[in-house]
């Protein structure tokens, strides 16, 4: 069966950290969530998360990631493709 897949760019916030010691002033000024832009194949959208993958093969997904909706800032469909996988 041929299925259509969507390639998406997801803008999302992720945790960030610094290794080592920092002053209180540095933490207040610079420590914040990381803004990420990632390109993936969309697996599924639910009310709680967006599931995406980097790989398809023989009817299976590889390395699925579920991003909580509250971390997702935007999802843009950049392309689609059809596959029998």
C-alpha positions in Angstrom: 0.0 0.0 0.0 1.3 3.5 -0.9 1.3 6.0 1.9 1.9 9.7 1.8 4.3 11.2 4.4 4.9 14.8 5.4 8.4 16.3 6.0 8.1 19.0 8.6 10.3 21.6 10.2 9.4 21.8 13.9 10.4 24.9 16.0 10.5 23.8 19.6 12.0 24.5 23.0 14.3 22.0 24.7 16.1 22.0 28.0 19.6 23.5 28.1 22.4 23.5 30.6 25.9 24.7 31.2 28.6 22.4 32.5 30.7 23.7 35.4 30.3 26.6 37.8 28.6 29.9 36.9 27.9 33.0 38.8 24.3 33.8 39.9 24.4 36.8 37.5 25.4 34.6 34.5 22.6 32.2 35.3 20.0 35.0 35.5 21.2 36.6 32.2 21.9 33.6 30.0 20.3 30.4 31.2 17.1 29.7 29.3 15.6 27.0 27.2 17.2 26.3 23.8 15.2 27.1 20.7 15.5 24.2 18.2 14.7 23.8 14.5 14.5 20.2 13.4 13.5 18.5 10.1 11.6 15.2 10.5 9.1 12.9 9.0 5.7 13.4 10.8 4.4 10.2 12.3 1.4 11.5 14.3 -0.1 14.5 16.0 -2.1 14.1 19.2 -3.4 16.7 21.6 -0.5 16.0 23.9 2.5 15.6 21.5 3.9 15.5 18.0 5.5 12.2 17.1 8.3 12.4 14.5 11.0 10.2 13.1 14.2 10.4 11.1 13.9 7.1 9.3 11.5 4.7 7.5 12.2 1.2 6.4 10.3 -2.0 5.7 7.2 -0.7 7.2 8.9 0.4 10.4 9.8 3.8 11.9 13.3 4.3 13.4 14.1 6.6 16.3 10.7 8.0 17.1 10.6 11.2 19.2 7.5 12.5 21.0 7.7 16.3 21.5 5.3 17.6 24.1 2.8 20.1 22.5 3.7 22.7 25.1 7.3 22.7 23.8 6.3 23.1 20.1 6.2 26.6 18.8 5.4 25.8 15.2 5.2 23.0 12.6 5.7 23.8 8.9 5.1 21.2 6.2 7.9 21.6 3.7 7.4 18.6 1.5 5.5 15.4 1.1 6.5 12.1 -0.5 4.8 8.7 -1.3 6.3 5.4 -0.4 5.2 1.7 -0.2 7.2 1.2 3.0 
